[in-house]
């Protein structure tokens, strides 16, 4: 729903964050399994290690992203509750 503001947006945000976490977890697992089959200190092994580290770094941002999303929902609810809705004058 375009322009969805308020508590109705929360389930969509939660599902998006859960899917993001699952995709990153499976990606890290796949990279770890592929990296185990490679020769140590080869270019391929180094590349998979870099990918695993990148997924770990991106995973660190999921928590703050969730906090920002929930805060934006709360702010949207407050705007709607106190007459700050768009289109009013």
C-alpha positions as a printed Julia matrix, in Angstrom:
89×3 Matrix{Float64}:
  0.0     0.0    0.0
  1.56    3.28  -1.12
  2.1     5.86   1.59
  1.23    3.48   4.39
  1.85    5.16   7.71
  1.25    3.93  11.19
  0.86    0.65  12.95
 -0.39   -1.06   9.78
  3.11   -0.82   8.3
  4.68   -2.74  11.18
  3.96   -6.3    9.96
  5.44   -5.47   6.56
  8.57   -4.05   8.18
  8.96   -7.08  10.46
  8.58   -9.51   7.55
 11.13   -7.57   5.49
 13.66   -7.62   8.34
 13.12  -11.35   8.98
 13.57  -12.15   5.28
 16.74  -10.04   5.21
 18.15  -11.92   8.2
 17.29  -15.3    6.67
 18.85  -14.45   3.3
 22.02  -13.18   4.96
 22.23  -16.25   7.22
 21.81  -18.69   4.35
 24.28  -16.69   2.25
 26.89  -16.87   5.0
 26.27  -20.6    5.46
 26.65  -21.26   1.74
 29.83  -19.18   1.55
 31.26  -21.0    4.57
 30.52  -24.41   3.02
 32.04  -23.36  -0.31
 35.08  -21.89   1.45
 35.72  -25.17   3.29
 36.21  -26.98  -0.01
 38.86  -24.55  -1.33
 42.6   -24.51  -0.95
 43.69  -22.39   1.99
 45.09  -18.95   1.14
 43.99  -19.17  -2.48
 42.28  -16.28  -4.23
 38.97  -18.15  -4.13
 39.23  -18.85  -0.4
 40.13  -15.23   0.28
 37.13  -14.08  -1.77
 34.71  -16.29   0.16
 36.2   -15.07   3.45
 35.68  -11.5    2.28
 32.07  -12.33   1.41
 31.47  -13.84   4.84
 32.96  -10.76   6.52
 30.79   -8.48   4.35
 27.65  -10.38   5.34
 28.66  -10.13   8.99
 29.18   -6.38   8.65
 25.82   -5.98   6.92
 24.2    -8.07   9.65
 25.4    -5.56  12.21
 23.17   -2.97  10.55
 19.95   -4.99  10.84
 19.37   -3.98  14.48
 19.68   -0.23  13.92
 17.6    -0.56  10.74
 14.83   -2.19  12.75
 14.99    0.53  15.38
 14.73    3.25  12.73
 11.8     1.47  11.07
  9.88    1.1   14.33
 10.66    4.72  15.26
  9.3     5.9   11.92
  6.08    3.92  12.53
  5.74    5.5   15.97
  6.33    8.98  14.53
  3.73    8.28  11.84
  1.19    7.19  14.44
  1.87   10.33  16.48
  1.44   12.56  13.41
 -1.87   10.9   12.57
 -3.07   11.04  16.17
 -2.35   14.74  16.61
 -3.68   15.97  13.27
 -0.43   16.08  11.33
 -1.81   14.01   8.46
 -0.99   15.03   4.91
 -3.54   17.01   2.98
 -4.95   19.01   5.9
 -4.59   22.74   6.32
